[in-house]
Amino acid sequence: MTSVFVDEALRAEEHPGIMFRPGPAGRRAGLVGGPDVWQVIDTLLTVRESAPELDEDALLAETAEMSGLARTQIRVAVRYYAAYSTEIDEWITANRELAAHTEQQWLAEQDLLRGTRVR
């Protein structure tokens, strides 16, 4: 476990504005005083997917508006992502899968409660 903390300290030194926090799914990179890096990047990717024509400034502005973050915070997340994209992509994938599963459960519950569930 000590090596994990050493690695995190080195990453935080390399990427000012990044910290690491624990959680039920494990430790993850986050913005100091802000959300997890994966959340910022997921928002940025969603903006990019919905408006691929946006230039860099417009992409940052739209992501800032959607997330409530400053552009400088988004750039911190982007720099971290550039260095550790595989790690962040894994968090994004896991959370998208969890969201899809949770939605399916909710829809099944609604079908049951509305009496529209077919046996």
C-alpha positions in Angstrom: 0.0 0.0 0.0 2.9 2.3 0.6 3.9 2.1 -3.0 0.4 3.3 -4.0 0.8 6.4 -1.8 4.3 7.1 -3.2 2.9 6.8 -6.8 0.0 9.1 -6.0 2.4 11.6 -4.4 4.6 11.6 -7.5 1.5 12.0 -9.7 0.2 14.9 -7.6 3.6 16.5 -7.8 3.6 16.1 -11.6 0.1 17.4 -11.9 -0.6 20.3 -9.6 -4.3 20.5 -8.8 -4.8 16.8 -8.6 -5.4 14.8 -5.4 -6.4 11.2 -4.7 -9.4 10.2 -2.7 -10.7 6.9 -1.5 -14.1 5.4 -2.3 -16.1 2.2 -2.4 -14.7 1.4 -5.9 -11.1 2.3 -5.0 -8.8 5.3 -4.9 -9.1 7.7 -7.8 -7.7 11.0 -9.1 -9.7 14.1 -8.5 -9.4 17.9 -8.7 -8.5 19.6 -5.5 -11.8 20.9 -4.2 -13.6 19.5 -7.2 -15.0 16.3 -8.8 -13.1 13.2 -10.0 -11.0 13.6 -13.1 -13.1 10.9 -14.8 -16.2 13.0 -14.3 -14.6 16.0 -15.9 -13.3 14.1 -18.9 -16.6 12.2 -19.3 -18.4 15.6 -19.5 -15.8 16.9 -22.0 -16.2 13.8 -24.1 -20.0 14.1 -24.0 -19.7 17.7 -25.2 -17.3 16.7 -27.9 -19.6 13.9 -29.1 -22.6 16.2 -29.2 -20.8 19.0 -31.0 -17.7 17.7 -32.8 -17.3 21.0 -34.7 -16.3 22.9 -31.5 -12.8 24.3 -31.4 -10.7 24.0 -28.2 -11.9 27.2 -26.7 -15.5 26.5 -27.4 -15.1 22.9 -26.1 -13.6 24.2 -22.8 -16.3 26.9 -22.5 -19.1 24.4 -23.0 -17.6 21.9 -20.6 -17.1 24.7 -18.0 -20.7 25.7 -18.4 -22.0 22.1 -18.0 -19.7 21.2 -15.1 -19.6 24.5 -13.2 -15.9 24.4 -13.2 -13.3 26.9 -14.3 -11.5 26.3 -17.6 -8.2 26.1 -15.6 -9.7 23.2 -13.6 -10.7 21.5 -16.8 -7.2 21.9 -18.2 -5.8 20.3 -15.1 -8.1 17.3 -15.7 -7.2 17.2 -19.4 -3.4 17.2 -18.6 -3.9 14.4 -16.1 -6.0 12.4 -18.7 -3.3 12.9 -21.3 -0.8 11.2 -19.0 -3.1 8.5 -17.6 -5.9 8.0 -20.2 -6.2 4.2 -19.7 -6.9 4.7 -16.0 -9.5 7.4 -16.6 -11.1 5.6 -19.5 -11.6 2.6 -17.2 -13.4 4.8 -14.6 -15.6 6.3 -17.4 -16.5 2.8 -18.8 -17.2 1.4 -15.4 -19.5 4.3 -14.4 -21.3 4.3 -17.7 -22.0 0.6 -17.3 -23.2 1.1 -13.8 -25.5 3.9 -15.0 -26.9 1.7 -17.7 -27.5 -1.2 -15.3 -29.1 1.1 -12.8 -31.4 2.6 -15.4 -32.5 -0.9 -16.5 -33.3 -1.8 -12.9 -35.3 1.4 -12.5 -37.3 0.7 -15.7 -38.1 -2.8 -14.6 -39.3 -1.4 -11.2 -41.5 1.1 -13.1 -43.0 -1.6 -15.3 -43.8 -3.7 -12.2 -45.3 -0.7 -10.3 -47.4 0.4 -13.3 -48.6 -3.1 -13.9 -47.1 -3.2 -17.4 -44.7 -6.0 -16.6 -45.4 -9.0 -18.8 -44.9 -12.4 -17.2 
